[in-house]
Amino acid sequence: MSLAEQGYRWLPLDQAWRSIPPLEAGAEVNRLYRGFTGTWCRYIMATTYTQQLQGVVALTHGPLSCVAATRNFKMTNYSLFWANPFLHTPCTAMDEMSCIMGGARQLEEAILAVDRDYRPPIILIFETCATSMIDDNIPHIIARIQPKVRARLVHFPSGGYASPWNGRSVELTAENYVQVMEPPARVGPDLVNILGFYKDAGCTQGRKYPGDATELSRLVGGLGLRVHRMLNSGDYDYVRTAPEAALNAINCPTWGYPLARQMEKQFGTHWLKQAMPCGLGSTARWLRGLAQATGRQEQAETLIAAEESRLRPTFEELARLCRGKVALIECGRNAQGSLARPLQYGRMLQELGVESYFYNLHPMELKARRDDVDCFVGDGYNPKVLVGPYPYQRPVNTPDVMRELGLDVDHVIYLWEDAFPYSRAGEFDPSDVPWVNTSVHFRRTKEGPFRSIGYAGTASLWHSIRESLQVGQRKARSTLYGRVYSRTPFDFQRSQHGPAGAP
């Protein structure tokens, strides 16, 4: 059965977003999209906002199981892979009785103990599903106990069930994250914050592999401006004084837009909508927006001309190699939750004359990414997205997408960004079709940022695309990964049983 017969259809990004029912339409959502209603609970995303903070204690009011689950995930995904600092996360360890009768006493005792033992400047207090459902009055508890402790107490509403969709959870948390900040004593006209870092730590010194922060700091400095804060990272004073910058620039719209809106509302900080600069066009627009807001147009044009002159020969060569190709870009084969980064790559490929198609994004995750849609459509990029009755975390397979579009392996470039790309030896393997790894987990290069940000990141991504085009012409010697996920035998099996497919 074709994808169209199953109810899938290709729509422009803005139309795809409008075609999906609201996140709150529970019954309709369950009828259209079978399976779980989400996996990234608000508690996970709220505590993620604090993962890059130093000298901060995140106190969880809830059962130990919630802390254990997120601690296991974050110690691997943030501290081990990304060198983020260890986050202290004590817990009130609510049991069955306190989940029924309320846990106010446990929370008060925990706040006093944390203040006494850790002596932090600030304690961030998070709730879980259990405390949210029984409606423990955390703001009232904080107001009563604040005079008794040295640390500043800040409450983050974070009941997991309140928003299981990644994009919406991030948006809601940003509104609370601004509570950590304070009104500025003064505003520096040449100071710029860069908002929207996720996993990438603000500290850029001594890195073997540069991050987004490294390249964006270089570009801001090239205009004669100074980076004030890169959020979300740093210690309490670092975050607290962020409003001292006159301007907020954006890296990722998912994480940056909500924070910028709230800072504008609370402190009047102006912000720019250009985001995720990748490729010549979008990087130039990012710089020109920053220059226009700060009166540095001449410096921007000088910087842009120098960078583009250096990269132009590579651009022209790659445009020739990509002629006649179509890009198939997955939005997360596993989590089905990534949008801004895949769109960033598609927008860059458009400059090379390559049309991109996006798939394996769960419709409700797409609906939760209003900021991403606004960012790219507002920038004039409105590509085709596959929408349909995705069972949650059940992706469609790439060969089915190719058949639907009438494509063969000689006309495809495959961009994957999750931990599990589609692969079949002899059918859809890096030796048969150009694969481009854009996964931030595995994409570490000395030449450029892992998200291919700015001119350095663009050059690194171009290099990867050129390499994949060369390898995809091999048509032999399939990779181990492709063999594991297909019926094609290994070499030792072939020696015993003959060619692939032989009895």
matplotlib code that plots the C-alpha trace (Angstrom):
import matplotlib.pyplot as plt

x = [0.0, 1.4, 1.9, -0.9, -3.3, -2.3, -3.4, 0.0, 0.4, 3.0, 2.2, 4.1, 5.4, 3.0, 0.0, 1.1, 1.2, -2.3, -3.7, -3.0, -5.5, -4.5, -2.3, -5.3, -7.7, -7.2, -9.9, -9.3, -5.5, -6.0, -8.2, -5.8, -2.5, -2.3, 0.0, 1.6, 0.8, 4.4, 7.7, 9.5, 7.6, 7.7, 9.7, 12.5, 12.6, 12.3, 15.3, 17.2, 17.1, 19.2, 21.6, 24.3, 24.1, 27.0, 26.7, 22.9, 20.8, 17.7, 15.4, 12.8, 9.5, 8.3, 9.2, 12.8, 11.9, 11.5, 14.9, 16.6, 15.1, 16.2, 19.6, 20.5, 19.6, 21.3, 24.5, 25.0, 23.5, 24.8, 27.7, 29.4, 28.8, 28.8, 31.0, 28.2, 28.7, 27.3, 23.9, 23.0, 19.4, 18.3, 14.7, 11.9, 11.4, 7.7, 6.2, 2.6, 1.4, 2.7, 1.3, -2.1, -1.9, 0.4, 4.2, 4.4, 6.4, 8.9, 9.5, 10.1, 12.6, 14.3, 14.7, 16.2, 18.6, 19.7, 20.3, 22.3, 24.4, 25.0, 24.9, 23.8, 23.0, 19.7, 17.6, 15.4, 12.3, 10.7, 7.5, 6.6, 3.3, 2.6, 2.9, 1.2, -1.9, -2.3, -1.8, 0.8, 0.9, 4.6, 4.5, 2.8, 5.5, 8.3, 6.8, 6.6, 10.1, 12.1, 12.9, 14.4, 17.1, 20.0, 19.4, 16.9, 14.0, 12.5, 9.6, 9.5, 6.0, 6.9, 4.3, 5.3, 1.8, 1.1, 2.9, 4.4, 5.4, 9.0, 8.5, 5.7, 7.5, 10.5, 8.3, 6.6, 9.9, 11.5, 8.9, 10.0, 13.7, 13.6, 12.7, 16.4, 17.3, 17.2, 16.6, 19.9, 21.6, 22.9, 22.7, 25.8, 25.1, 27.8, 26.9, 25.0, 23.5, 23.1, 20.1, 19.1, 22.0, 21.0, 23.7, 26.4, 28.2, 29.1, 32.7, 34.6, 38.2, 40.4, 37.9, 39.2, 35.9, 34.2, 30.6, 28.0, 29.1, 32.6, 31.6, 28.8, 31.2, 33.7, 31.0, 29.8, 33.4, 34.0, 31.4, 33.3, 30.6, 31.1, 29.2, 27.8, 26.0, 25.4, 22.3, 21.6, 24.9, 27.0, 26.7, 23.9, 25.5, 26.1, 22.4, 21.2, 22.9, 21.9, 19.6, 22.6, 23.0, 21.2, 20.4, 19.5, 20.6, 19.2, 20.9, 18.1, 14.5, 13.1, 15.1, 15.8, 12.5, 10.5, 13.4, 13.8, 10.1, 10.0, 13.1, 11.6, 8.4, 10.1, 13.2, 12.6, 15.5, 15.4, 15.9, 16.4, 14.4, 17.1, 18.2, 20.4, 22.7, 23.9, 24.9, 26.0, 22.6, 21.2, 24.6, 24.8, 21.2, 22.0, 25.0, 23.2, 20.3, 22.8, 24.7, 21.6, 20.4, 23.8, 24.9, 27.7, 26.7, 30.1, 31.9, 29.3, 29.7, 33.5, 33.2, 30.6, 32.7, 35.9, 34.1, 32.2, 35.2, 37.0, 34.1, 32.9, 35.0, 33.9, 30.3, 30.5, 32.1, 29.5, 26.6, 27.9, 28.1, 24.6, 23.0, 19.9, 19.8, 16.9, 17.5, 15.5, 15.8, 14.6, 13.3, 14.3, 13.8, 13.8, 12.2, 10.3, 10.8, 13.5, 12.5, 14.7, 17.9, 16.6, 15.0, 18.4, 20.0, 17.3, 17.5, 21.3, 20.8, 18.3, 21.2, 23.0, 19.9, 18.7, 15.1, 14.4, 11.6, 11.1, 9.5, 9.3, 8.2, 5.2, 2.3, 1.9, 5.5, 5.2, 2.2, 4.3, 7.0, 5.2, 8.4, 10.4, 7.7, 7.5, 11.3, 11.8, 8.6, 9.3, 12.7, 11.1, 11.7, 8.5, 9.4, 7.3, 6.6, 5.1, 2.1, -0.2, -1.3, 2.1, 1.9, 4.1, 7.7, 6.9, 8.6, 8.0, 10.9, 13.0, 12.5, 8.7, 9.3, 11.4, 8.8, 6.2, 8.3, 9.4, 13.1, 16.0, 19.2, 21.2, 19.1, 19.0, 21.0, 19.9, 20.4, 19.8, 20.2, 19.1, 20.9, 19.3, 19.4, 17.6, 19.9, 19.7, 22.9, 22.6, 19.5, 20.0, 23.5, 26.2, 27.8, 24.7, 23.3, 25.0, 24.4, 25.1, 25.4, 24.0, 23.5, 24.9, 25.7, 28.1, 29.1, 32.3, 34.7, 37.8, 36.8, 33.4, 30.5, 28.5, 25.3, 27.1, 26.5, 28.0, 30.7, 32.9, 30.0, 28.8, 32.3, 32.4, 28.9, 29.8, 32.9, 30.6, 28.2, 31.0, 32.4, 29.1, 28.5, 31.9, 31.3, 27.7, 29.2, 31.0, 28.1, 29.9, 31.2, 28.2, 28.8, 28.6, 25.6, 23.7, 24.4, 23.2, 19.9, 19.3, 19.4, 22.7, 25.2, 28.5, 31.7, 32.2, 28.6, 29.1, 32.1, 30.0, 26.7, 27.7, 26.5, 23.8, 20.4, 21.7, 20.3]
y = [0.0, 3.4, 6.2, 8.1, 5.2, 5.1, 8.8, 10.5, 13.7, 16.3, 19.8, 23.1, 23.6, 26.4, 24.4, 21.3, 23.1, 24.6, 21.2, 19.6, 19.9, 21.9, 20.2, 20.4, 18.4, 15.2, 13.0, 14.1, 13.6, 10.1, 9.2, 10.6, 9.5, 6.1, 5.5, 7.5, 11.2, 12.2, 11.2, 14.5, 15.3, 18.9, 17.9, 16.5, 19.7, 22.0, 20.4, 20.4, 24.2, 24.1, 21.3, 23.8, 26.0, 25.9, 26.3, 25.8, 23.2, 21.8, 20.5, 18.1, 17.8, 14.3, 10.6, 9.4, 7.6, 10.8, 12.1, 8.7, 8.6, 12.1, 11.8, 8.7, 10.4, 13.7, 12.3, 10.5, 12.9, 16.2, 15.5, 12.6, 13.6, 17.4, 18.1, 20.0, 20.4, 18.0, 19.2, 18.7, 17.3, 16.4, 15.2, 15.2, 11.5, 11.5, 8.2, 6.8, 8.6, 12.1, 11.6, 11.2, 13.6, 16.2, 16.8, 20.3, 19.3, 17.3, 20.2, 22.7, 20.3, 19.7, 23.4, 24.0, 21.1, 22.1, 25.7, 24.5, 21.8, 23.2, 26.9, 27.8, 31.3, 30.0, 26.9, 26.0, 24.0, 21.6, 19.6, 16.2, 14.7, 13.5, 16.9, 18.7, 16.3, 16.7, 20.5, 21.0, 24.8, 25.3, 29.1, 29.5, 27.2, 29.3, 32.5, 31.2, 29.7, 32.3, 34.5, 31.5, 30.7, 32.5, 31.1, 32.7, 30.3, 30.0, 27.7, 26.0, 24.5, 21.2, 18.5, 16.0, 15.3, 19.1, 19.2, 16.0, 17.6, 18.8, 22.2, 23.2, 22.1, 24.2, 27.2, 27.0, 26.5, 29.6, 31.8, 30.6, 30.6, 34.4, 34.4, 33.7, 37.1, 40.5, 44.0, 45.5, 48.3, 49.4, 48.2, 47.9, 49.1, 46.9, 43.8, 40.9, 37.8, 34.7, 32.6, 29.1, 26.8, 23.3, 21.0, 23.2, 24.8, 28.5, 27.8, 27.5, 27.5, 24.4, 22.6, 20.1, 20.2, 23.6, 24.1, 26.6, 29.0, 29.1, 30.2, 32.6, 34.3, 34.7, 36.3, 38.7, 39.7, 40.3, 43.1, 44.8, 43.6, 41.7, 38.5, 39.1, 35.8, 32.5, 30.9, 28.4, 28.1, 29.6, 30.2, 32.1, 35.5, 34.8, 34.2, 36.7, 39.6, 38.6, 41.6, 43.9, 43.3, 45.6, 42.9, 39.2, 37.2, 33.7, 30.4, 27.8, 29.2, 26.3, 27.3, 30.9, 32.5, 31.8, 33.1, 36.2, 37.0, 36.8, 38.9, 41.5, 41.5, 41.7, 43.8, 45.4, 43.6, 43.9, 40.6, 39.4, 36.7, 35.4, 32.0, 29.0, 30.6, 27.9, 28.4, 31.7, 33.3, 32.7, 33.5, 36.8, 37.6, 36.8, 39.1, 41.9, 41.8, 42.1, 44.9, 46.9, 46.7, 48.0, 50.4, 48.2, 47.7, 48.5, 46.0, 43.3, 43.8, 43.6, 40.4, 38.8, 39.6, 38.1, 34.9, 34.4, 35.0, 32.2, 29.8, 30.6, 28.0, 25.2, 26.3, 26.3, 22.9, 21.4, 23.0, 21.1, 17.8, 18.2, 19.0, 16.8, 15.6, 15.6, 15.7, 13.4, 14.8, 12.8, 14.8, 12.2, 8.5, 7.6, 10.5, 12.1, 15.5, 17.5, 20.3, 23.4, 21.7, 19.6, 22.8, 24.6, 22.0, 22.1, 25.9, 25.6, 22.9, 25.2, 27.5, 24.6, 24.0, 20.9, 20.5, 18.9, 16.8, 16.3, 13.3, 11.3, 14.3, 13.4, 15.7, 16.8, 17.6, 19.7, 21.5, 22.1, 23.8, 27.0, 29.0, 26.9, 27.2, 31.0, 31.3, 29.5, 30.4, 34.0, 33.7, 32.6, 28.9, 26.8, 23.2, 20.1, 18.0, 14.6, 14.6, 11.7, 9.1, 8.3, 6.0, 7.5, 6.5, 4.4, 6.1, 5.5, 4.0, 5.9, 3.6, 4.1, 7.8, 7.4, 5.4, 8.0, 10.7, 8.6, 8.7, 6.2, 6.0, 7.9, 11.0, 11.1, 12.6, 11.3, 13.4, 11.8, 13.4, 10.8, 7.8, 5.3, 6.0, 3.8, 1.3, -1.8, -3.3, -3.5, -1.3, 1.8, 2.0, 4.7, 2.6, 2.8, 6.3, 9.5, 9.6, 12.8, 12.4, 15.6, 13.9, 16.2, 13.0, 11.7, 14.8, 16.0, 17.7, 19.8, 22.1, 23.3, 23.3, 20.1, 21.8, 23.4, 26.9, 29.9, 30.0, 27.4, 25.0, 25.5, 24.6, 21.5, 20.4, 21.0, 18.8, 16.0, 16.3, 16.1, 13.0, 11.3, 11.9, 10.2, 7.2, 6.8, 5.9, 2.9, 0.5, -2.3, -3.4, -2.5, -1.2, -3.3, -1.2, -1.8, -5.6, -5.9, -4.2, -6.3, -9.9, -9.4, -11.9, -11.0, -12.0, -15.2, -16.2, -15.6, -17.8, -20.6, -20.1, -18.4, -15.0, -12.9, -14.4, -17.9, -20.8]
z = [0.0, -1.0, 1.5, -0.2, 0.3, 4.0, 4.3, 4.0, 1.9, 1.1, 2.1, 2.3, 5.8, 6.8, 5.4, 7.1, 10.5, 10.0, 8.9, 12.3, 15.2, 18.3, 20.9, 23.4, 21.1, 22.9, 21.4, 17.9, 18.3, 19.6, 16.7, 14.1, 15.6, 17.2, 20.2, 22.9, 23.2, 23.8, 25.4, 26.4, 29.5, 30.8, 33.9, 31.6, 29.5, 32.5, 34.3, 31.0, 31.0, 34.2, 33.0, 31.8, 34.9, 37.5, 41.2, 41.1, 42.9, 41.2, 44.0, 42.8, 44.7, 43.8, 43.8, 43.5, 40.2, 38.3, 39.4, 38.6, 35.1, 34.1, 35.9, 34.0, 30.7, 31.4, 32.9, 29.6, 27.1, 28.6, 30.9, 29.2, 25.6, 26.0, 29.0, 30.8, 34.6, 37.1, 38.2, 41.9, 42.0, 45.5, 45.9, 48.5, 47.8, 48.1, 49.1, 48.8, 51.9, 50.9, 47.3, 48.9, 51.9, 50.4, 50.7, 52.0, 55.1, 53.1, 50.7, 53.6, 55.2, 51.9, 51.2, 54.6, 54.2, 50.7, 51.9, 54.9, 53.2, 49.6, 50.4, 46.9, 45.7, 44.2, 44.6, 41.6, 42.7, 40.2, 40.6, 39.0, 37.9, 41.5, 43.1, 40.3, 40.4, 44.2, 43.8, 46.5, 46.8, 46.1, 45.6, 49.0, 50.6, 49.0, 50.3, 53.8, 53.9, 51.9, 54.9, 56.7, 54.0, 52.3, 48.9, 46.5, 45.8, 42.3, 41.3, 37.9, 37.1, 35.5, 35.9, 33.3, 31.9, 31.5, 28.2, 26.7, 23.4, 23.2, 21.5, 23.8, 27.0, 26.0, 25.3, 28.7, 30.6, 29.0, 30.6, 34.0, 33.2, 33.0, 36.7, 37.4, 35.8, 37.4, 35.9, 34.7, 36.5, 33.1, 29.5, 27.3, 23.8, 22.3, 24.3, 22.6, 24.1, 21.9, 23.0, 22.0, 22.9, 23.7, 25.1, 23.7, 26.8, 26.7, 27.6, 24.3, 25.5, 24.9, 22.8, 20.2, 18.4, 18.1, 19.0, 17.8, 20.5, 19.0, 15.5, 16.6, 19.0, 16.1, 13.9, 16.6, 17.3, 13.6, 13.8, 16.7, 19.2, 22.4, 23.4, 26.8, 27.6, 25.8, 27.2, 28.6, 30.3, 33.0, 36.8, 38.6, 38.2, 34.5, 33.9, 36.4, 34.6, 31.0, 30.6, 30.7, 26.9, 24.5, 22.0, 21.9, 18.8, 18.2, 17.5, 17.7, 17.5, 19.5, 22.5, 21.7, 20.6, 23.8, 26.0, 23.8, 23.8, 27.6, 28.1, 25.8, 27.8, 31.2, 30.5, 27.1, 25.4, 21.6, 19.7, 16.1, 14.5, 12.1, 13.4, 12.7, 10.1, 7.8, 4.2, 2.5, 2.4, 5.9, 7.5, 5.6, 6.7, 10.3, 10.2, 8.4, 10.9, 13.8, 12.0, 11.2, 14.8, 16.1, 13.3, 12.0, 8.4, 7.0, 9.2, 8.3, 4.5, 4.9, 6.9, 4.6, 1.4, 2.9, 4.1, 0.8, -1.3, 0.6, 0.2, -3.3, -5.2, -2.9, -3.3, -7.1, -7.2, -4.9, -6.8, -9.9, -8.0, -6.6, -9.9, -10.5, -6.8, -4.4, -0.6, 1.7, 5.2, 8.3, 11.3, 13.8, 12.9, 16.6, 18.5, 15.5, 17.2, 15.4, 13.0, 13.2, 12.4, 9.4, 8.0, 8.4, 6.2, 3.6, 3.4, 2.8, 0.1, -1.7, -2.3, -4.1, -6.3, -4.3, -3.4, 0.0, 1.3, 5.1, 6.7, 10.0, 12.0, 14.2, 13.4, 17.1, 17.4, 14.3, 15.8, 19.0, 16.9, 16.1, 16.6, 14.1, 11.5, 11.9, 11.7, 8.5, 6.7, 7.7, 6.1, 2.8, 3.2, 2.9, 1.8, 1.5, 4.7, 4.8, 7.2, 7.9, 10.5, 12.0, 14.9, 17.6, 17.1, 14.1, 11.2, 7.5, 5.6, 3.2, 0.2, 0.5, 0.4, -2.7, -4.5, -3.6, -5.1, -8.1, -7.2, -7.4, -5.5, -8.2, -7.6, -3.8, -1.0, 2.4, 5.5, 8.9, 12.3, 14.8, 16.4, 14.0, 10.3, 7.8, 6.2, 4.0, 2.5, -1.3, -1.3, 0.8, 2.2, 2.2, -0.6, -2.7, -1.9, -0.5, 3.3, 5.2, 8.9, 10.6, 14.0, 16.8, 18.7, 16.1, 14.1, 15.6, 13.2, 13.8, 11.0, 12.2, 14.7, 15.0, 13.9, 10.9, 12.1, 10.4, 7.7, 9.4, 10.0, 6.4, 5.0, 7.2, 6.0, 2.4, 2.9, 4.3, 1.4, -1.2, 0.6, 0.7, -3.0, -3.7, -1.4, -2.8, -6.2, -4.8, -5.3, -3.5, -0.1, 2.0, 5.5, 8.6, 9.8, 6.6, 6.7, 10.3, 9.4, 6.2, 4.9, 3.0, 4.5, 6.0, 4.1, 6.1, 5.4, 1.7, 1.7, 3.1, 1.3, -2.0, -3.3, -1.6, -2.1, -2.9, -1.0]

ax = plt.figure().add_subplot(projection="3d")
ax.plot(x, y, z, "-o")
ax.set_aspect("equal")
plt.show()
